[in-house]
Amino acid sequence: MEYVALLRGINVGGKNKVIMDELRRQVEDMGCADVRSYINSGNVLFETDVPESEISRAFAAMLKERYPFPIRLAILSREDYLSEVPDLPTWWSEPIARRDVLFFTREIDAQHARRRIKSMPLGDEAIHFGRHVVFWGKFSESEYLRTAYHRLLMREDFYPLLTIRSGNTFDAIATLLTRS
């Protein structure tokens, strides 16, 4: 089965440095095959016969053992990741200022996060709840500082338990998974 691992907070502003070549080798050492990464922000695609819950625990343990800083991660199967694509809202493919995807890491209470996000008063923005993620669109760059995304999301107790990817990164990973 093919998976994508999305690591939170690595290689940002020179902090929490993870060399992707080394990470790929570490994932191969776990017994995974066809390991590849996409850009330098902690997106790793790989294949294994190990069930998702087990590979998620093993991946987290490997990160804890190898790196001196905490790394949270979300792991989705190819099927789960791609299942989000057919239900994307129309605004996702329109030219808007910013598109982001919020992935829930292993430690998050997803229901709590969804409830809190639903309660946020939206500005010039839209949200779409997928099965495993939240899609967030900001329509105007000039209004970005007034959006709930900017003003409220980062203050939430669950924010450190999210890993966020740009819409372009989400789309590129979906394309890589489709070609597999």
C-alpha positions in Angstrom: 0.0 0.0 0.0 1.2 3.5 -0.8 1.2 6.2 1.9 2.2 9.9 2.2 3.7 11.2 5.5 3.4 14.9 6.1 5.8 16.2 8.8 5.1 19.3 10.7 7.4 22.2 11.2 10.6 21.0 9.7 13.1 23.1 7.6 11.2 26.3 8.4 13.4 29.4 8.8 16.5 27.3 9.3 15.0 25.5 12.3 14.3 21.8 12.8 16.5 20.8 9.9 15.8 17.5 8.3 17.8 16.5 5.3 15.4 14.9 2.9 17.9 12.4 1.4 18.7 11.2 5.0 15.0 11.0 5.8 14.3 8.9 2.7 17.1 6.5 3.7 15.7 6.3 7.2 12.3 5.4 5.8 13.9 2.8 3.6 15.6 1.4 6.7 12.1 0.9 8.2 11.5 -1.6 5.3 9.5 0.8 3.1 9.9 0.7 -0.7 9.7 3.3 -3.5 10.5 6.1 -1.0 10.5 9.6 -2.5 10.0 13.1 -1.2 8.4 16.2 -2.6 10.1 19.5 -1.9 11.9 20.2 1.3 9.0 20.6 3.7 8.5 17.0 4.9 6.4 15.3 2.3 7.4 11.6 2.0 5.7 9.1 -0.2 6.4 5.4 0.3 5.1 1.9 0.0 4.7 -0.8 2.7 2.5 -3.8 3.5 2.4 -2.6 7.1 -1.1 -1.4 8.2 -1.5 2.4 8.6 -1.8 2.4 12.4 1.4 0.4 12.7 3.4 2.3 10.2 2.3 5.6 11.8 3.6 4.5 15.2 6.8 3.2 13.7 7.4 6.4 11.7 6.8 8.5 14.8 9.2 6.3 16.8 11.9 6.6 14.1 11.5 10.4 14.1 11.7 10.6 17.9 14.8 8.4 17.9 16.7 10.2 15.1 15.9 13.9 15.7 16.5 16.1 18.8 13.3 18.0 18.3 9.7 16.9 18.2 8.2 16.2 14.8 4.5 15.6 14.5 3.2 13.9 11.4 0.1 12.9 9.6 0.1 9.7 7.5 -2.6 9.0 4.9 -3.0 6.1 2.6 -3.0 6.9 -1.1 -6.7 6.0 -1.2 -7.5 8.4 1.7 -5.5 11.2 0.2 -7.0 10.9 -3.2 -10.5 10.4 -1.9 -10.5 14.2 -1.0 -10.0 15.3 -4.6 -13.4 14.5 -6.2 -15.3 16.4 -3.5 -13.3 19.6 -3.7 -15.5 22.8 -3.8 -15.5 24.8 -7.0 -13.6 27.7 -5.4 -10.6 25.4 -5.0 -9.8 25.4 -8.7 -10.6 29.1 -9.1 -7.9 31.8 -9.0 -7.9 32.9 -5.3 -5.3 34.6 -3.2 -4.4 31.6 -1.0 -5.3 27.9 -0.7 -4.2 25.8 2.3 -4.9 22.3 3.5 -5.0 21.5 7.2 -4.0 17.9 8.0 -4.7 16.4 11.4 -1.6 14.9 13.0 -1.8 11.7 15.1 -2.3 13.5 18.4 -5.2 15.8 17.5 -8.8 15.5 18.6 -10.2 16.0 15.0 -13.8 16.5 16.2 -12.7 19.2 18.6 -10.7 21.0 15.8 -13.6 20.7 13.4 -16.1 22.2 15.9 -13.7 25.1 16.7 -13.1 25.8 13.0 -16.9 25.7 12.3 -17.5 28.2 15.0 -15.0 30.8 13.6 -16.6 33.8 11.9 -15.2 33.8 8.4 -14.0 36.9 6.6 -13.3 36.9 2.9 -12.6 33.2 3.0 -14.2 29.7 2.7 -13.7 26.4 4.3 -14.5 22.9 3.2 -14.3 19.9 5.5 -13.0 16.8 3.8 -13.0 13.4 5.3 -9.4 13.7 6.6 -8.5 17.4 6.1 -9.8 20.9 6.0 -9.5 23.0 2.9 -9.2 26.7 3.5 -9.4 29.4 0.8 -8.6 33.1 1.2 -10.1 35.1 -1.6 -8.3 38.4 -1.3 -4.7 39.0 -0.4 -5.6 42.5 0.8 -8.1 41.1 3.3 -5.8 38.2 4.5 -5.0 39.9 7.8 -8.7 40.1 8.6 -9.4 36.4 7.9 -10.2 33.9 10.7 -7.3 31.9 9.3 -4.9 34.6 10.2 -6.6 36.1 13.3 -8.0 33.0 15.0 -6.6 29.7 13.8 -3.1 30.2 15.1 -4.4 30.9 18.6 -6.3 27.6 18.9 -5.1 24.9 21.3 -5.0 22.4 18.4 -3.0 24.6 16.0 0.3 22.9 17.0 -1.3 19.6 16.1 -2.0 20.5 12.5 0.4 20.2 9.6 -0.5 22.6 6.8 0.3 22.4 3.1 -0.4 25.0 0.4 -3.0 24.2 -2.2 -0.2 23.8 -4.8 1.6 21.2 -2.7 -1.6 19.3 -2.0 -2.3 19.2 -5.7 1.2 18.2 -6.6 1.2 15.3 -4.1 -2.2 14.2 -5.5 -0.6 14.1 -8.9 2.3 12.1 -7.7 0.0 9.6 -6.0 -2.1 9.3 -9.2 0.9 8.5 -11.3 1.9 5.6 -8.9 
